[in-house]
Amino acid sequence: MNTIAECKHSIREAYTLATCNHPNIVKFIGASANTRMADIRCVVIERATDASLQEGKHPPSLGAKSISPSFDIYSKVNYNIWRVMLWALQLADGYNYLHSCAEPIIHRDLKSANILLSDECSTLKISDFGSLEIFKRSKEELQSVNQGSLFYMALEVQRRKS
C-alpha cells in the first residue's frame, strides 16, 4: 500500500506532466487512478517511436534492444556533430521550458535512459518525471536533497551524499 506522501507525489507528477506543452517534453495522454486511495496507478505518455539515448550508446552486438523493434537506430541514424548539436539544443530548449514555468520544474534525474528519440531520431524528448521538484523551496533546501541516479549526479551532490 502506498503512503500518503507517495500518493501525493504520483498525482503531482501526472499533473505536472499534463500541464507541460513543449515539443521536447513527452506529451501526457492520461492516467489511471485509484479514487479510493487517491493514487495514480499508471501515467500514459506519447510513444517514443525510435529509442532512448541510452539505447543509442551501444551497438546491437552488445544486446541493446530498441523501444521499437522495427526501427534499427544503428542503420538509420547518421551520427555526426550536427545531429549531436541538434539533440543538445533540443535538450537545452526543453530544460529552459521546464525552468521557465510559472513554478519552475526541476527534473533531478536527467540521464540517457530518460531522453527519448522520435521522428527517425531527429526529435529529442525529455521523459520520466518521477524525481521532479516544483521549485517552491529555497535554493539551499533543494541542493540539500539528494535524489536521482547517483551515476548522473553532479560531483558536488555526490560528495554531499556520501
N, C-alpha and C positions, 0 to 999 in steps of 0.2 A: 504494500500500500504506500502511496506517495505521501510525503509530508505536505503540510500547507505551503511551506516555502517552495517545495518542488512544483506544486500545482501552480502557484503564482508565477514562478519562473517560466513554465511552459506556456502559460497564457500570455505572458509578456513577450516571449519570443514570437509567438504566432501573430500577435497584434502588431508588433514592430515590423515584422516582415510584410504584413498586409498593407502597412502604410508606406512602404518603400516603392518608389516608381522611378526606376533608372535602368537604362539598357545594360548596365554592367552589374546589376544585382538580380539574383534569381527572382522570378515572379511567384508570388503567393497565389495558390489556386484555392485552397480550402484547408479545413482542419476537421478532425473527428474528435468530438468531445464527450466526456462522461459528465452529464449535467449533475448527477447526484454528488460527484466528488469535485465538481468544478475543475476538471482536469482535461488538458488536451492530450489525447492519446496518439494522434498522428497528424503531422503537418504535411500537406501536399504542395509541392512546388513544381514549376515547369521542368520538363525533362531536358537534361543536357544531351544534345544529340551526338556528341563525339567522345569526350574523355575528360578526365581531370588532368591538371598539370602533373600530378604525381604519376599517372599512368604514362604520360609522355616522356618521363625521365628515363625509363628502362626499355631496352629493346625487347621484342617478343620472345627471344630466346631465354630471357630471364623469367618468363612466366607472367608478364603483365597482361591483365585482362581489361578490355575496354568496356565502358558503360554500354556502348552499342557494338555488339559483335560484328555487325555488318559493315562497320566503319573501321578501316585499318588506318590508324593515326600515322603509322610509320611510312606508309606508301603515299598518303595524301598530303601530308604537311611538308612544305619546303621550309625546313628550319634555317633561318638566316637572321642577320642582325635586324632587318626591317620588321620581321614578324615578332621577334622578341621585344623590340621597341614599341610596336603596336600593343602587345599584351601589357607592357609596363605602363603605357599611357592609359589604357582601359582600366587597369587596376588602380592607378592613381585617381582617375576620374570617379570610379566607384567609391573609393575611400573618401575622396573630397565630398561627394554627395552625402555619405553617412555622417561625416564630421560636421557638415553644414546644416543638418536638420535643426529645426527649432530646439529640440532637445538632442544634442549630438549623440550619435550611436558609436560606441567603441566595440569593435568586433572581438578582440582579445584572443583569437585563435586562428590567425592567418597562417595557412600552410598550403602546400601544393595540393593536398587532397581536398581542400575546401575551395579551390579555384577550378571552375568548370569551363569547358570549351564547347562552343556550338558553332553552327554555320560553317562546317568544314574547318574548324579551329580558327576562324577569323574573329570570333566574338568571345571575350572572356567574361565570366560571371562569378561574382563572389557568392558563396553559399555557406550553410551551416552556421546559424546564428545562435547556437546553444550556449555560447560563452559571452554573449553580448552584454554590454553595460550601457545603460542610459546615463548620460553624463549629467547627473544631478549632484553628485558628490564633489568634494574639493579635489584638486589635482593630487594632493598628498594622500588622500584617502584611496583614490584609485590606484596610485602607484604602490600602495602598501598591500594590495590584494594580489596574491599570486594565483593566477588562473590561466588555463590554456595548455598547450602542448609544450613540455619542457624543451624539446629539441629545437623548437622555433622561437623560444623566448629570447628577448634581449639579454645580453650578459648581465646587465645591472639588476634585472629582475631575477635571473637565475641565482646570482650571488646572494640576494636577499632571501631567497627561498631556502638555501642550504644552511 
